[in-house]
């Protein structure tokens, strides 16, 4: 089984003129991995997978795998048609990846028993590790505490990307020790580590990933004061990163840095000029603080 402890970046998918920009993708992947992050999550929410075909998603995965090392890639796997999910799962797990990131079925609002059955079926069919993605504000369904505690006992479910918003559930999962708990809420990275969590799957870590890694290393060494100071250096950027629907600000920031084009897939929209002006100021301040 893979071990997922660390800072993972929820990778944005660069587009240009409506198509995946593979040159920009290669440069972005190299830049992030050089920052010392644990790995990359491909075709998740930040990667705009919902606006991509399955063929496009596999092409992006293959492009990332040409650069990343074994164990550095998690692939998004989502859907509410279980049969289609299982078919796509077979294609994904034929690649040499660390695991798949799987949210609860969206839109259909299944019962707790239905959610548990869904994850049981996906995990039973998996030859690689599963990272359960608990994000009720996107799926429309909450996984109750006792349900998720039962689900993660499955030997193939190795980690949880926790966007539940319930610290009691987070603490219960950490205390149980059946899965590594990675926060998916960037503002909670310090808290996750302080509670004994395993790190983060972070969208904002596209910018200055070294500082996110540094914060985790400081916590691992027990240097809470330094880790807190690193958090507060990052905090204005973390808040800015989600000022508009993700990944609009992330892509704008990467565009300002010359790494990708500021292009999203409809119905997602680039962030406003007012947000970009504020963004430039935040990025400039972060750069000066880090100099």
JOLIN-V108469 format. One line per field, one symbol per residue. burial: # if it has 9 or more other C-alpha atoms within 8 Angstrom, else .. Layout:
burial->???
This chain:
burial->...#############...###.#######.##.###############......###.##.###.##..##########....##.##..##...##########...#.#..##.###.##..#.#########..###.#...###.####.#########....######...#########.###.##...##########..########.##...#..###.##.##########.#.##########...#######...###...##..##.##..#.....
